[in-house]
Amino acid sequence: MPAYIRILTPDGNLYPVEYTAENLAEAAQHEPSDGVYTVTNTTHATQVLKLDDHLNRLEDSARRADIPLRLDRAILRNALRACILDYGVGDVRWRVTAGKAQPQNLILTLEKFTPAAPQIYADGVRVITAPDSARHNAAAKTTLWMTQRQALVNAMPAGVYDTILQDSEGNLLEGLAANFYAVKDGALWTADENVLPGISRLIVFEVAPSVLPLIRQPVNVRDIPALSEAFITSASRGIVPVVEIDGHTLGDGLPGETTKRLREAYQAWVQAHLEEI
């Protein structure tokens, strides 16, 4: 089913756009390249996680990108719910985009949500790293990055799930659309600067301390042989185990026990904190 796309004006009215797209990725080609956005999925059609945190980050991204965005959250919530119900496909993955030229007119884009394949959680995924590829203004979720990262997507070999960005010193920062974490010396390490503050990351920060110590610093590419486990997170996928980095197998090549415990804690937190839009 094609994506469902509407323009939301400040008075709460919704208008169709002048283009069509099969999904969010295709619709992004029609959106402003100098905008900011947030994206996540629903559960039980109209339930979400941390909606206010998504909107806080959208406003923060706009400030960092010098976009004068003022959200009326009640109007936006009502519009999102109306779009979801009108679309009528059940769970959706949705994106809210604000362009620099007309930030008062938000672009709401929805597609039917397809969960990640169970196999990636059971078997884990392979990733590679990209030297000296840290994003400029990484804390802002910009539409420009959706375009820029495509070159790295296209360069990934078959069977590779994601690319982890390195800074100039070889620190492992984040994936192309995910945060990155590694287990080293019995602690969980993840970059705290020069990365997007992912919403799923907030949940990891809540549940991780009951499982193992949390260190908000990146591991380095030189540390890869010393890593026992790793994973990535995003709002739509949760915790995805990583079992290989740059051809180096982590542990026994299967999702590690710590990652499994964290994922169980993460899923329990999700079920306890879903909210209606």
N, C-alpha and C positions, 0 to 999 in steps of 0.2 A: 504494500500500500504506500502511495506517495507520502511525503512529509506534509504535515499540517503547519502552515505558516501564516502568522497574522502580525500586523503592526498595532501596537498598543499606544494610544495617544494619552496625554496627561489627564484628559477628562474621563478616561476609562473606556472609551470606545475602541472596538477592534475592527480592523480593516484588512482585507486580503491583499497580498502582494502581487506584483505584476510578473512574477516568475513562478516556475514549478521546480521541484526537486524530489528525487527519490528518497533522500535521507539527509541527515544533518551535515554529513561531509560534503555532499553536492550543494546543499543550500549555502554553505560557507563561502562558496565561490561568488555568490551574489551579495555578500554582506560587506560593509565598509572594512577596508584594510587597516584603518586607524582607529578601530574600536576596541572595546573590552567585552568580556562575556563571562557567564558561569554556566555550567552544564552538570546535570545529574539525572537520576531516574526516579520513577515512582514505584511504590509497592502497593498492592491492593488498589490500583488505579490512581488514587488521589492522596496517598500517604508518602511522606518524604522524611529525610533525615537532615537535621541542622539547616533548615531553610534560612533562618536568620543569619547563620554563619556564611552561607552562600551569598546572601545579599550584602552582608558586611564586606566580604572580599570583593564583590563587584564594585561597591562604592570606593573601596580602597584602591582597587586597580584603576578606576577612573581618575582618582586623585593623582596617582603615580604617572598616569598617561596624560595629565592635564586636560581632562574631559570634565566639564561642569555638569555632573550627573546628580540629580536629586530624585530619589526613589520615593514614591508613595506606596508603601508596602501593602497597605490594605487593598488598593486598586490592583496592584500587581498580583497579589494572591488570588483575588477574585477572578482576574482575567485568566490566570494559569488554570485555575479549576474549571472555568467555563470552557476553555480550549480543550482540556483533557476530556471532559464529558461530551463535548460536541464531536471530537475526533472519534470517540467510541471504540477504541481498540484495546482497552484495559491498561496495563502498565505501559508507560511511555518513557522515553529518554528525551529530556527537553533542554533547550538552551535559551537564555535571555542575552541579547546582544544590544549594546549601546554604541552608536557611532559618534565620532567627534563632531560632525557637522550638525547632526540633529539628535543630541542625546536624550531629548525629551520624548522622542518616539522610539520605543523599545521594539525590537524584533523578537517575537516568540516563535520558536521553531520546535516542533515535536515530531518524533518518529516512534513507531512501535518498538518497545524495549525487548531486545533479545539478550537474555543473560549469557555470560561467558560460558563456554563449553565446560562441563564438569571435568573433562580430562585435564584441563590446565591446572586445576586444583589438586587432582589426584597424582599427576605426573610431574608437575612443575614445568617451568619454561626456560628456554635458553635466551641469553641476552649478550650483546656486545657493548663495548664502550667506544666513545668518540673523543679523541684527544682535543683539548683546547676548544671546546664547543659550548662553554657556558653561555647562557642566554643573557642578553642585555636587559636590564630592568626585570629580572626574573620573577620578582614578587608580584608583578602585574600579569593578569591573565588576558593577553591581548589577541585580537584576531590576526595580527601580523604574524605571530608565532605559528598559527594554524597553517599559514602558507609557507613560512620559512622551514618548518620541520619536515615538510614533504620530501625535500632532497635527502634527508637522513632516512626517512621511511623507505624511499626508493632504493637506497644503497644497502639495505639490510639483506643478507643472504637468505635463501629459503630455509625455513625452520627456525629462524630467529624471531623472537616475539617482541623485543624492544631494544632500544639503544639507550645506554646510560651516558649522560653528558659528563665530561671531565672539565675542570678548570685548568688554567695554565700550569698548575702544580701537580696535576694528576689526581686531584681529589674527585671522588665519585659523587655527583650532586643529585641528579634526578633523571627520570626517564623522559621520553618525548611527551607523555601526557600522564605521568605518574610520579609519585615520590619513591625513593629507593632507600632500602634499609639493609644492614648486614649484621650478622651475629659474629662477634670476634671476642675472644677471651672471656666468654660468658656474659657479655653485655650486648645490648642492641645499640647500634650506631646509625645515625642518620644526619645528613647535613641540615644545619639550622639557618644558614645564610646562602644567598644567591640561588635560592630555589623558590618555586611557587609554594605558598603555604596551603597545601591540599586539605580539603575538608575531611577526607578519610584519615589523614595524618593526625587530626585532632582526636579522633577516636583511638588510634593506636597509642597516642600519648596518655590517654585515660586508662587503657587496659594493660599496657606493657609493664608498668611498675609492679604489678602483682605477679608477673611471670619472671622478669629479669631486670637488671639495672638498665636504665636508659641514658645514653650519652649523646647529646645533641651536637655531634661533630661528625664530619664525613670520614669514611675510610678512604685510603689512597689506592690507586691502581696497583701499587707495589704490594698491598696487603691481600690481594685476591687469593694467593695460595694459603693464607692463614685464616680465611673465612670458613666457618663451619656451615653457615646457612645465609640465605639472603631472600628478600622478597620485595615486591613493588606494591603500591596501593593506588587506587583511584576510587572516586565516589561510586562509579557504576560497577566496579569489579570487586571492591573490597581488597582483601589480601591475596595476592597471587605469588606462590612460591617460585623462587628462582633456583635452578639446580645447576646451571652452567654459566660462566662469565668468560667471554673471550676464549672459549674452548677449554677452560679449566673447570673440571667437575667439582662441585662442592659436596663434601661428605661422601655419601654412598650413591649420589646421583638421584636421590629421591627427596621429596619435601621433608625437611627435618622436624624433629619432635617439638622444638621450640616454636617454629613457624606454625605447626598444627595447633599448639596450645593457644598461641596468639590469635589464630583465625577463629578458633572456637569461642574465645573471649570476645572477639570482635563481633561475631555473629550474634552472640547473646546480647551484647550491648545494642546492636541494631534492633533486634526484636523488642527490646524494652523501651526504645526511644523513638519509634516512629510517630509522626504527628500528621494530622490532616492539614492540607494546604489551606 
